[in-house]
Amino acid sequence: MLIPDEYQQGYIFKTIDDQTRAITITITPPGTIADCHLDQTGSGTLLTQLLGSKLFIIWPPTAKNLAWFSNKYGLNYGTMVDAALEELESPFCLFLEQGQYYLLGPGYIHAVLSPMNSAIAGVPVVHSNLRSEAEIAMAWESDLLERRKDGTPLERATVDNIERGLQEDRLLWNQLDMLEQM
């Protein structure tokens, strides 16, 4: 995945073995709806539309939105898009077409609709401009994980995986802090 020029300076991307960028690619047939979710809380996601197009419905990580999402995050509850449209505040839409990219901020709740065959790539990223939202979202996630440790078996089953992601995001912030101290 080619990183656009404006993301070359001051951005730290998640890597595998400190060498290769940790890129995920999602391929979807027409009519696919990815229900409300977060990619990660402590880092943004640089999205690049590789094929076709996707429509994102995005909600910022406000206190109200995160509170609503608390009992759903990391758990499979079925379709939430309709309820999210009714309950969450400040939604906006983003339509990505092949070749376009977008930096999705840390902790942003989103649903994705694929009107055609499509593929999108994403890589977690941190930058000083993302710090305040990342800190809010990571504090929310840490608190939520602490409450879930004694929760239902389903909740406990997701805690370890979410904690690993949170730890990986914190490592990215540590890398950025070291870079900024140089």
Contacts in CASP RR format, 6 or more apart in sequence:
PFRMAT RR
TARGET T0000
AUTHOR 0000-0000-0000
METHOD contacts of the structure
MODEL  1
MLIPDEYQQGYIFKTIDDQTRAITITITPPGTIADCHLDQTGSGTLLTQL
LGSKLFIIWPPTAKNLAWFSNKYGLNYGTMVDAALEELESPFCLFLEQGQ
YYLLGPGYIHAVLSPMNSAIAGVPVVHSNLRSEAEIAMAWESDLLERRKD
GTPLERATVDNIERGLQEDRLLWNQLDMLEQM
1 21 0 8 1.000
1 23 0 8 1.000
1 48 0 8 1.000
1 121 0 8 1.000
1 122 0 8 1.000
1 123 0 8 1.000
2 48 0 8 1.000
3 11 0 8 1.000
3 13 0 8 1.000
3 21 0 8 1.000
3 46 0 8 1.000
4 101 0 8 1.000
7 46 0 8 1.000
7 103 0 8 1.000
7 125 0 8 1.000
10 127 0 8 1.000
10 128 0 8 1.000
10 176 0 8 1.000
10 179 0 8 1.000
11 46 0 8 1.000
11 125 0 8 1.000
11 126 0 8 1.000
11 127 0 8 1.000
12 125 0 8 1.000
12 126 0 8 1.000
12 127 0 8 1.000
12 172 0 8 1.000
12 175 0 8 1.000
12 176 0 8 1.000
12 179 0 8 1.000
13 21 0 8 1.000
13 22 0 8 1.000
13 46 0 8 1.000
13 123 0 8 1.000
13 124 0 8 1.000
13 125 0 8 1.000
14 21 0 8 1.000
14 22 0 8 1.000
14 43 0 8 1.000
14 123 0 8 1.000
14 124 0 8 1.000
14 125 0 8 1.000
14 168 0 8 1.000
14 172 0 8 1.000
15 21 0 8 1.000
15 22 0 8 1.000
16 22 0 8 1.000
21 123 0 8 1.000
22 123 0 8 1.000
22 124 0 8 1.000
23 121 0 8 1.000
23 122 0 8 1.000
23 123 0 8 1.000
24 121 0 8 1.000
24 122 0 8 1.000
24 123 0 8 1.000
25 50 0 8 1.000
25 119 0 8 1.000
25 120 0 8 1.000
25 121 0 8 1.000
25 122 0 8 1.000
26 34 0 8 1.000
26 119 0 8 1.000
26 120 0 8 1.000
27 51 0 8 1.000
27 117 0 8 1.000
27 118 0 8 1.000
27 119 0 8 1.000
28 34 0 8 1.000
28 54 0 8 1.000
28 114 0 8 1.000
28 117 0 8 1.000
28 118 0 8 1.000
28 119 0 8 1.000
29 114 0 8 1.000
29 117 0 8 1.000
30 114 0 8 1.000
30 115 0 8 1.000
30 116 0 8 1.000
30 117 0 8 1.000
31 113 0 8 1.000
31 114 0 8 1.000
31 115 0 8 1.000
32 112 0 8 1.000
32 113 0 8 1.000
32 114 0 8 1.000
33 79 0 8 1.000
33 81 0 8 1.000
33 111 0 8 1.000
33 112 0 8 1.000
33 113 0 8 1.000
33 114 0 8 1.000
34 111 0 8 1.000
34 112 0 8 1.000
34 113 0 8 1.000
34 114 0 8 1.000
35 78 0 8 1.000
35 79 0 8 1.000
35 80 0 8 1.000
35 81 0 8 1.000
35 111 0 8 1.000
36 69 0 8 1.000
36 72 0 8 1.000
36 80 0 8 1.000
36 81 0 8 1.000
36 84 0 8 1.000
36 109 0 8 1.000
36 110 0 8 1.000
36 111 0 8 1.000
37 74 0 8 1.000
37 109 0 8 1.000
37 110 0 8 1.000
37 111 0 8 1.000
38 69 0 8 1.000
38 73 0 8 1.000
38 107 0 8 1.000
38 108 0 8 1.000
38 109 0 8 1.000
38 110 0 8 1.000
38 137 0 8 1.000
39 45 0 8 1.000
39 104 0 8 1.000
39 107 0 8 1.000
39 110 0 8 1.000
39 122 0 8 1.000
39 124 0 8 1.000
40 106 0 8 1.000
40 107 0 8 1.000
40 124 0 8 1.000
40 165 0 8 1.000
40 168 0 8 1.000
40 169 0 8 1.000
41 61 0 8 1.000
41 106 0 8 1.000
41 107 0 8 1.000
41 134 0 8 1.000
41 137 0 8 1.000
41 138 0 8 1.000
41 140 0 8 1.000
41 141 0 8 1.000
41 166 0 8 1.000
41 169 0 8 1.000
42 106 0 8 1.000
42 107 0 8 1.000
42 126 0 8 1.000
42 134 0 8 1.000
42 137 0 8 1.000
42 138 0 8 1.000
42 141 0 8 1.000
42 166 0 8 1.000
42 169 0 8 1.000
42 170 0 8 1.000
42 172 0 8 1.000
42 173 0 8 1.000
43 106 0 8 1.000
43 124 0 8 1.000
43 125 0 8 1.000
43 126 0 8 1.000
43 130 0 8 1.000
43 134 0 8 1.000
43 169 0 8 1.000
43 172 0 8 1.000
44 103 0 8 1.000
44 104 0 8 1.000
44 105 0 8 1.000
44 106 0 8 1.000
44 107 0 8 1.000
44 124 0 8 1.000
44 125 0 8 1.000
44 126 0 8 1.000
44 130 0 8 1.000
44 134 0 8 1.000
45 103 0 8 1.000
45 104 0 8 1.000
45 105 0 8 1.000
45 122 0 8 1.000
45 123 0 8 1.000
45 124 0 8 1.000
45 125 0 8 1.000
46 101 0 8 1.000
46 102 0 8 1.000
46 103 0 8 1.000
46 104 0 8 1.000
46 122 0 8 1.000
46 123 0 8 1.000
46 125 0 8 1.000
47 96 0 8 1.000
47 101 0 8 1.000
47 102 0 8 1.000
47 103 0 8 1.000
47 104 0 8 1.000
47 120 0 8 1.000
47 121 0 8 1.000
47 122 0 8 1.000
48 99 0 8 1.000
48 100 0 8 1.000
48 101 0 8 1.000
48 120 0 8 1.000
48 121 0 8 1.000
48 122 0 8 1.000
49 96 0 8 1.000
49 97 0 8 1.000
49 98 0 8 1.000
49 99 0 8 1.000
49 100 0 8 1.000
49 101 0 8 1.000
49 118 0 8 1.000
49 119 0 8 1.000
49 120 0 8 1.000
50 98 0 8 1.000
50 99 0 8 1.000
50 118 0 8 1.000
50 119 0 8 1.000
50 120 0 8 1.000
50 121 0 8 1.000
51 98 0 8 1.000
51 117 0 8 1.000
51 118 0 8 1.000
51 119 0 8 1.000
52 97 0 8 1.000
52 98 0 8 1.000
52 116 0 8 1.000
52 117 0 8 1.000
52 118 0 8 1.000
52 119 0 8 1.000
53 95 0 8 1.000
53 96 0 8 1.000
53 97 0 8 1.000
53 98 0 8 1.000
53 114 0 8 1.000
53 115 0 8 1.000
53 116 0 8 1.000
53 118 0 8 1.000
54 95 0 8 1.000
54 96 0 8 1.000
54 112 0 8 1.000
54 113 0 8 1.000
54 114 0 8 1.000
54 115 0 8 1.000
54 118 0 8 1.000
54 120 0 8 1.000
55 93 0 8 1.000
55 94 0 8 1.000
55 95 0 8 1.000
55 112 0 8 1.000
55 113 0 8 1.000
55 114 0 8 1.000
55 115 0 8 1.000
56 93 0 8 1.000
56 94 0 8 1.000
56 95 0 8 1.000
56 96 0 8 1.000
56 102 0 8 1.000
56 104 0 8 1.000
56 110 0 8 1.000
56 111 0 8 1.000
56 112 0 8 1.000
57 81 0 8 1.000
57 84 0 8 1.000
57 85 0 8 1.000
57 91 0 8 1.000
57 92 0 8 1.000
57 93 0 8 1.000
57 110 0 8 1.000
57 111 0 8 1.000
57 112 0 8 1.000
57 113 0 8 1.000
58 91 0 8 1.000
58 92 0 8 1.000
58 93 0 8 1.000
58 94 0 8 1.000
58 104 0 8 1.000
58 108 0 8 1.000
58 109 0 8 1.000
58 110 0 8 1.000
59 65 0 8 1.000
59 84 0 8 1.000
59 88 0 8 1.000
59 89 0 8 1.000
59 90 0 8 1.000
59 91 0 8 1.000
59 108 0 8 1.000
59 109 0 8 1.000
59 110 0 8 1.000
60 90 0 8 1.000
60 108 0 8 1.000
60 133 0 8 1.000
61 106 0 8 1.000
61 107 0 8 1.000
61 108 0 8 1.000
61 109 0 8 1.000
61 133 0 8 1.000
61 136 0 8 1.000
61 137 0 8 1.000
61 140 0 8 1.000
62 89 0 8 1.000
62 90 0 8 1.000
64 88 0 8 1.000
64 89 0 8 1.000
65 88 0 8 1.000
65 89 0 8 1.000
65 90 0 8 1.000
65 109 0 8 1.000
66 107 0 8 1.000
66 136 0 8 1.000
66 137 0 8 1.000
66 140 0 8 1.000
68 84 0 8 1.000
68 87 0 8 1.000
68 88 0 8 1.000
69 109 0 8 1.000
70 140 0 8 1.000
70 144 0 8 1.000
72 80 0 8 1.000
73 141 0 8 1.000
73 144 0 8 1.000
73 162 0 8 1.000
74 158 0 8 1.000
74 162 0 8 1.000
75 154 0 8 1.000
75 155 0 8 1.000
75 158 0 8 1.000
80 111 0 8 1.000
81 111 0 8 1.000
84 91 0 8 1.000
84 109 0 8 1.000
84 111 0 8 1.000
85 91 0 8 1.000
88 109 0 8 1.000
94 102 0 8 1.000
96 102 0 8 1.000
96 120 0 8 1.000
103 125 0 8 1.000
104 110 0 8 1.000
105 130 0 8 1.000
105 133 0 8 1.000
106 130 0 8 1.000
106 133 0 8 1.000
106 134 0 8 1.000
106 137 0 8 1.000
106 138 0 8 1.000
106 169 0 8 1.000
107 133 0 8 1.000
107 134 0 8 1.000
107 137 0 8 1.000
124 168 0 8 1.000
124 169 0 8 1.000
124 172 0 8 1.000
125 172 0 8 1.000
126 134 0 8 1.000
126 169 0 8 1.000
126 172 0 8 1.000
126 173 0 8 1.000
126 175 0 8 1.000
126 176 0 8 1.000
127 176 0 8 1.000
128 176 0 8 1.000
128 180 0 8 1.000
131 173 0 8 1.000
134 169 0 8 1.000
134 173 0 8 1.000
138 166 0 8 1.000
138 169 0 8 1.000
138 170 0 8 1.000
141 162 0 8 1.000
141 166 0 8 1.000
142 166 0 8 1.000
145 159 0 8 1.000
145 162 0 8 1.000
145 163 0 8 1.000
145 166 0 8 1.000
148 155 0 8 1.000
148 156 0 8 1.000
148 158 0 8 1.000
148 159 0 8 1.000
149 156 0 8 1.000
149 159 0 8 1.000
150 156 0 8 1.000
END
